[in-house]
Amino acid sequence: MSATICSANPESCRGQLRLAIVGLLWLLWLGRALALPLVDAALAAEARQDSRGALELFLQADQARPNDPVILQKIAQQYSDLVVEQPTVEQKKHYAETALGYARRAVALDPANPVNVLSVAICHGTLAVYSDTRGKIQYSRLVRAEAEEALRLDPNYAWAHHVLGRWHYEVATLGVTSRFLVRLLYGGLPNASLEQSLHHLRLAATLEPGELNHWLELGFACAAAGETANARREWERGLAMPSQRKQDEAAKLRAREALQRLDQHQHHGANHQTRTDQAGTEHRG
């Protein structure tokens, strides 16, 4: 019927089309106008480490401006940051899975954005924490592949280097028995090395020297590689920086505990050497 009307009166059809386009553009503008103040408020809440408040505002922004990949990625980030605050493992998994759903939507809309791709990797890493062994292996493979894809899209993306560096560190430090069982039962994991861990974490710290998490994680890789002096230096550097992100205090606590263990080990070693030297002196005497 509409084709017949357009054939009979093409000028009228073109007018209707122009009106439709104008109407669509107006709706897009309105959605953007409504979403921008909400996004600004959400970012301010995020800066205050108020993930719950930021999430509510980003969800409102998503209603005003549906299918915006930036907003969807931010929703995924808030859900991910709120995982640790949930009281049960089931609720933690629910938040992690919800975060993954939003991150995947962001990637589907903007697959060339490395932030979106790495967001999926981080969600998979979070889910691995609360999964059985088979799930941990499956998610671990995905984390590496997605971090590498983020680096393919942006070789200077510091957080992609961070995630890949931490992946290498955690896999490379698996015990021999654990590695054997993983290979026997689940087909193994991709190759990992402390050299690659150090490489990527040093790049992350070089690219973003003001991000304390890069230095702290580099400290753990140095410690695993036997570079205790470098580990101490990187931990102390990161601990001296002000906390800015929600996870910063937890990262600092982990580094402080590692430093304390290092101090105790070195103190024990020094005392043992002193007793050995004294015993040698007494024997010679």
Stockholm file with secondary structure:
# STOCKHOLM 1.0

chainA/1-285         MSATICSANPESCRGQLRLAIVGLLWLLWLGRALALPLVDAALAAEARQDSRGALELFLQADQARPNDPVILQKIAQQYSDLVVEQPTVEQKKHYAETALGYARRAVALDPANPVNVLSVAICHGTLAVYSDTRGKIQYSRLVRAEAEEALRLDPNYAWAHHVLGRWHYEVATLGVTSRFLVRLLYGGLPNASLEQSLHHLRLAATLEPGELNHWLELGFACAAAGETANARREWERGLAMPSQRKQDEAAKLRAREALQRLDQHQHHGANHQTRTDQAGTEHRG
#=GR chainA/1-285 SS CHHHHHHHCHHHHHHHHHHHHHHHHHHHHHHHHHHHHHHHHHHHHHHTTCHHHHHHHHHHHHHHSTTCHHHHHHHHHHHHHHGGGCSSHHHHHHHHHHHHHHHHHHHHHCTTCHHHHHHHHHHHHHHHHTSCHHHHHHHHHHHHHHHHHHHHHCTTCHHHHHHHHHHHHHHHTSCHHHHHHHHHHHCCCCCCCHHHHHHHHHHHHHHCTTCHHHHHHHHHHHHHTTCHHHHHHHHHHHHTSCCCSTTHHHHHHHHHHHHHHHHHHHHHHHHHHHHHHHHHHHHHC
#=GC SS_cons         CHHHHHHHCHHHHHHHHHHHHHHHHHHHHHHHHHHHHHHHHHHHHHHTTCHHHHHHHHHHHHHHSTTCHHHHHHHHHHHHHHGGGCSSHHHHHHHHHHHHHHHHHHHHHCTTCHHHHHHHHHHHHHHHHTSCHHHHHHHHHHHHHHHHHHHHHCTTCHHHHHHHHHHHHHHHTSCHHHHHHHHHHHCCCCCCCHHHHHHHHHHHHHHCTTCHHHHHHHHHHHHHTTCHHHHHHHHHHHHTSCCCSTTHHHHHHHHHHHHHHHHHHHHHHHHHHHHHHHHHHHHHC
//
